[in-house]
Amino acid sequence: MPAQLEIIYKGTSLTLVPHSPQDKEEERYSTYWQGREVVIYLKQDNEGAPHWFEAGTDKETEFSKEVGLLLGMKPE
């Protein structure tokens, strides 16, 4: 499992902490944004396309998509 990652998102430094995957193929990270903990994870939608989802939602949010892209882990 990788160590903590640091990225800059909208001019703010974010520390992303990796989680043990709940699924072998899943990348999952937590961070704090706008005063709350946010967990993002990479998964396939119902059509098989990969997306960065935000925990507690059933879709890719603007935040999860942009942070996922900054991680450089968005599959083609």
C-alpha positions as CSV (number, residue, x, y, z in Angstrom):
1,M,0.0,0.0,0.0
2,P,1.4,3.4,-0.9
3,A,2.3,6.0,1.8
4,Q,0.3,9.2,2.2
5,L,0.2,11.3,-0.9
6,E,0.2,15.1,-1.1
7,I,-1.5,17.0,-3.9
8,I,-2.5,20.5,-4.6
9,Y,-6.3,20.9,-5.3
10,K,-7.6,24.4,-6.0
11,G,-4.6,26.0,-4.4
12,T,-4.9,23.9,-1.2
13,S,-2.6,21.1,-0.1
14,L,-4.5,17.9,0.5
15,T,-3.1,14.8,2.2
16,L,-4.6,11.6,0.8
17,V,-4.4,8.6,3.1
18,P,-4.7,5.2,1.4
19,H,-7.1,2.7,2.8
20,S,-6.9,-1.1,2.6
21,P,-9.0,-2.0,-0.4
22,Q,-12.4,-3.4,0.4
23,D,-12.2,-5.0,-3.1
24,K,-8.9,-6.2,-4.6
25,E,-9.3,-3.8,-7.6
26,E,-10.3,-0.8,-5.6
27,E,-8.2,2.3,-4.9
28,R,-9.5,4.2,-1.8
29,Y,-8.3,7.3,-0.2
30,S,-9.5,9.7,2.6
31,T,-8.7,13.4,3.0
32,Y,-10.2,16.5,4.6
33,W,-11.9,19.1,2.4
34,Q,-14.0,22.0,3.5
35,G,-14.1,20.8,7.1
36,R,-15.2,17.3,6.5
37,E,-13.6,13.9,5.8
38,V,-14.1,12.8,2.2
39,V,-13.4,9.2,1.0
40,I,-12.9,8.7,-2.7
41,Y,-12.5,5.3,-4.5
42,L,-12.0,4.1,-8.0
43,K,-14.6,1.7,-9.3
44,Q,-16.5,0.8,-12.5
45,D,-20.0,2.1,-13.1
46,N,-22.8,-0.2,-14.3
47,E,-21.5,0.1,-17.9
48,G,-17.9,-0.9,-16.9
49,A,-16.4,2.6,-17.2
50,P,-14.0,3.6,-14.4
51,H,-14.8,6.6,-12.2
52,W,-13.7,8.1,-9.0
53,F,-16.7,7.9,-6.7
54,E,-17.2,9.8,-3.4
55,A,-18.2,7.5,-0.5
56,G,-21.9,8.1,0.4
57,T,-22.8,8.9,-3.2
58,D,-23.7,6.7,-6.1
59,K,-21.7,8.7,-8.6
60,E,-18.6,10.6,-9.5
61,T,-18.6,14.1,-7.9
62,E,-16.6,17.1,-9.2
63,F,-14.3,16.7,-6.2
64,S,-13.7,13.0,-6.6
65,K,-13.1,13.3,-10.3
66,E,-10.7,16.2,-10.1
67,V,-8.7,14.7,-7.2
68,G,-8.6,11.3,-9.0
69,L,-7.2,13.0,-12.1
70,L,-4.6,14.8,-9.9
71,L,-3.6,11.4,-8.5
72,G,-2.8,10.4,-12.0
73,M,-4.7,7.1,-11.5
74,K,-7.6,7.6,-13.9
75,P,-7.6,4.7,-16.3
76,E,-8.3,5.3,-19.9
